[in-house]
């Protein structure tokens, strides 16, 4: 069974996010891991619903070498982000 690593970016954009994502993906793939990206940060993880396939297509994507090959040349975050605080969301849902 292949182990999987999930990557998400939460909070605001900061310099170096895309190069960091690229480095993790390239290293993980080199070591035989599968890598998935969670789009929209913590919000994406919280909105993802195993019973609703459309959420998988929107919030989760497999990351390949080709996907990250050039992301270190762009600003922002390749996976997008949100300012969702998972602790506050848990407190809201009680």
N, C-alpha and C positions, 0 to 999 in steps of 0.2 A: 504494500500500500504506500502510495506517495504521500509524503507529508506536505501540508499546505501552509503558506505564510500569507496573512492578510495585511494589507497596508491601507491606512487611511490618514488623512491630514485634517486636523481640527483646529479651530481658532482662525486667526488671520494669516494672510500670506506673509512669508518671511523669505529673505534671500536663501537660496540653497535647497529649497524643498525638492525641486525637480532633479537636481543632481543627486540628492540623497535617495530619492525613489529609484532612480536609474541604478545607482550603486547597489542597493539592496536587491533589486530584481536581477541584475546581472550576476551577482555573487550567489544568490539563492538558486538560480537556474543552473549555474555551474556546479553546484553541489547536489543537484537532483531534486530540488524542491519545486513544487507548483506554486505560483504566486498569483494572488488575486488582489485587485484594487477595489476598495470600497469608495464609491463616488459620493460626494457631498458630506464627507466627514462623519461625525457621530450621528447626524441626522439620517444619513443613508443607512447606517447600521441599525438604527432604531426603527426606521421605516421599512426595512427589508422584512418580507413576510414569506416564509417557506411555502405557504399554501397558495401564494399568488405569483405565478411565473413572471408576470409583467414587472414585478418589483426586482426580480433577479436581473432581468435584462437592463433595467434602468440603473440600479445601484451597484451591481457587481460585474466586474469584467476580469477575464484572465489577462495577465500581463506577460507579454513575450519580449524577446530581445528587440524585435522589430518595433513594438509599441513604444519602447523607451529609448530607442537608438538616438533620437535627436531632442529629447525633452530637456536636456541640460542647456539648450540654447534658447529656451523661452522663459518668460517670467511667469509669475503666478504659481499655481499648482495644477499639474496635469490632471489630478483626480478631483479637483474642485474641493471646496471646504465649506464648512458652516460653523457658526458660533454656538451651536447647540451644546449645552452642558448636560452630559448623561446623568449626573448626580441630581440636578434640578428636575430633569424629566422623570426620574424615578420617584422623587419626592411628590411630584404632581399626581402621579398615578397611584400613589399611596401604598 
